[in-house]
Structures are given as structure tokens and as C-alpha cells.
């Protein structure tokens, strides 16, 4: 695993982070609806990847919160080295202890999952990737208290978790308005789903795309979604 990942307009160093740069984070950072968003919160920012991707796409003020001290420190270094250090901040805390005097009109998270699998041996990675520490119910409670009335929450999940996630969201008066199912190849069932929630009931937009074409290379849809980020 390389210690740095070079994007077109910024660099992510992630050697001290529990979770490395991966497809899930890139998908969420490129997919999230940022139109008209002025205040953005990234819950579990890790290396700062998604926060920096959103900074590239917007003029918003962005806060990333991260419970793991080493990851938070490296995220701050990545932010400081970026072109947008004046409007991004990293806060080393957990979501339960975080308060804000203003609500956010976009919240994003690549939340922990794999709660039915064996815990990995590394404690930091376990904390980052498992719902032992933060359930969907707890996450969505805090999203509900921090999100503005007209705001959106965007997340990426295992496709099999969508029903559980949607039910937990509805209990907090958060409703699915957009889902994009992500297939690794055309022949396989979706592995991930990108989800947008709002505080009002709206017609649900459902779509999907494939990551890899028949030639084994990135699909046109994936290329188009990430073209402003990946160095070709």
C-alpha cells in the first residue's frame, strides 16, 4: 500500500490512517449532491479524502470529524497541504461528543459496516470498519440533530444493508430520496449502494452503474463520475 495517493488537485497521505483510500470513499465524494450546499460535515473523515473531494467541488465551509487521533492528525496534514485549507477543519472527536452552533446542509459519511463478520485483529481498523462502536441507529440520530431542515445526508453502504439503514433512518424522520446501486461488473449483484436522505418525503430516484467494463477496465460511467479526481 502506497503511503500517498495523488489526485488531480490534492494528495492524500494515509499511512497513519486506520482506513486507506478506497473506491467507496471516492464514489461517495464524487456522487454526493452538493448543489447549493454551504456547510458540510463529514462524519468519520479518516484521511480527509471525502472532505477534500467536496472542497474541490464547492465553495462550502467543511468540517471533518474523526475519532481516531492518528487519522485525525494525518487528515489535518492533508488539509493543510491542499488548496482549500482556509475553509476546511478537522476535529478529533466522536460524533456523540460533537456539537455545532449551526446546522449543516450536507452531511456525508462512509460509515462502519461488516457488523456480522469477525472483527479484524487491528483495533483501529476494527473501530473504523465495524458497527460495534457506532450503529446505524446512533449515526442517524446524530445526523438528524445536526442536519438542517432542507439538508441532505449522503452515505455509501453494503447493498444488503439498505433495508436496515432505511428503517433506522425513517425512525429519525429521515427518508430515502435517491439510491444508486453499484455493481462491480454487469454480471454481479450490486455490492454497494449510494444513498441520499432528506427530512421530507420525496419521490425516490433509483439508478445504478457498473464499475468495470467487459474489458476489465473502468467503465465509462465510473470514468465520467471520477474524471475530475483521478490522474489518468
Secondary structure, 3 states (H helix, E strand, C coil): CCCEEEECCCEEECCCCCCCCCHHHHHHHHHCCCCCCCEEEEECCCCCHHHHHHHHHCCCEEEEEECCHHHHHHHHHHHHCCCCHHHEEEEECCHHHCCCCCCEEEEEECCCCCCCCCCCCCHHHHHHHCCCCCCHHHHHHHHHHHEEEEEEEEEEEEHHHHHHHHHHHHCCCCEEEEEEEEECCCCCCCCEEEEEEECCCCCCEEEEEECECCCCCECHHHHHHHCCCECC
